[in-house]
């Protein structure tokens, strides 16, 4: 299994409502993007966050599923219409678990 983690830092003027909309859209991918085994996302509670405000964790079967998830039309729509307009920075980590 592959675990895909994304940490998001938003533009300073981004409203909480806009961030909530992004998190809701990301949660909505579960059950609609066939490669997703599990998905969770939410607000970062850590004081060691270096300004990263939200996190996303997605589990997929393998590298092929990760590639398909990355190209999925719904996923790409969320990135292009909701995330990119407010994104200041992100960190992505993908790792394999047994």
C-alpha positions in Angstrom: 0.0 0.0 0.0 1.1 3.6 -0.7 0.4 6.4 1.8 0.2 9.8 0.1 0.5 12.8 2.5 0.1 16.5 1.5 0.6 19.4 3.8 -1.0 22.7 2.7 0.0 26.3 3.4 -2.6 28.8 2.2 -2.3 32.4 1.0 -2.5 34.7 4.1 -5.8 36.3 3.1 -7.6 32.9 2.6 -10.8 32.8 4.6 -11.6 29.8 6.9 -14.8 29.2 4.8 -12.6 28.8 1.7 -10.3 26.4 3.5 -13.4 24.4 4.7 -14.6 24.2 1.1 -11.3 22.7 0.0 -11.3 20.2 2.9 -14.9 19.2 2.1 -14.1 18.7 -1.6 -11.1 16.6 -0.8 -13.2 14.4 1.6 -15.7 14.1 -1.2 -13.2 12.2 -3.4 -13.6 9.1 -1.1 -16.1 6.8 -2.9 -15.8 8.7 -6.1 -12.1 8.2 -7.0 -11.8 4.4 -7.4 -8.1 4.2 -6.4 -8.7 5.6 -2.9 -8.7 3.0 -0.2 -8.9 5.5 2.6 -8.8 9.3 2.8 -8.7 11.8 5.7 -7.9 15.5 5.9 -8.2 18.3 8.4 -6.8 21.2 10.2 -3.3 21.0 11.5 -3.3 21.3 15.4 0.5 21.1 15.8 2.4 24.2 17.0 5.4 22.8 15.1 3.7 23.2 11.7 5.9 25.9 10.2 2.8 27.5 8.8 1.2 24.5 7.2 -2.4 24.7 8.0 -4.0 21.5 6.7 -3.1 17.9 5.9 -4.4 15.3 3.6 -3.6 11.5 3.9 -4.7 9.2 1.1 -4.1 5.4 0.9 -4.0 3.6 -2.4 -3.0 0.1 -3.4 0.2 0.7 -5.3 2.3 3.1 -7.4 0.0 2.5 -10.4 -3.0 3.4 -8.3 -1.2 6.5 -7.0 -0.5 7.6 -10.6 -4.1 7.0 -11.6 -5.3 9.0 -8.5 -3.0 11.9 -9.5 -4.5 12.0 -13.0 -8.2 11.5 -11.9 -10.5 14.2 -13.4 -12.2 15.0 -10.1 -8.9 15.2 -8.2 -7.5 17.5 -11.0 -10.6 19.7 -10.9 -10.2 20.2 -7.1 -6.6 21.1 -7.6 -7.1 23.6 -10.4 -10.3 25.3 -9.2 -10.0 25.2 -5.4 -6.4 24.6 -4.3 -4.2 26.4 -6.8 -5.9 29.8 -6.4 -5.2 29.9 -2.7 -2.0 27.8 -2.3 1.1 29.4 -0.9 3.1 26.2 -0.5 2.8 22.4 -0.1 4.8 19.4 0.9 4.0 16.0 -0.5 5.4 12.7 0.8 4.6 9.3 -0.6 5.8 6.1 1.0 5.1 2.4 0.8 3.8 0.3 3.8 3.3 -3.4 4.0 
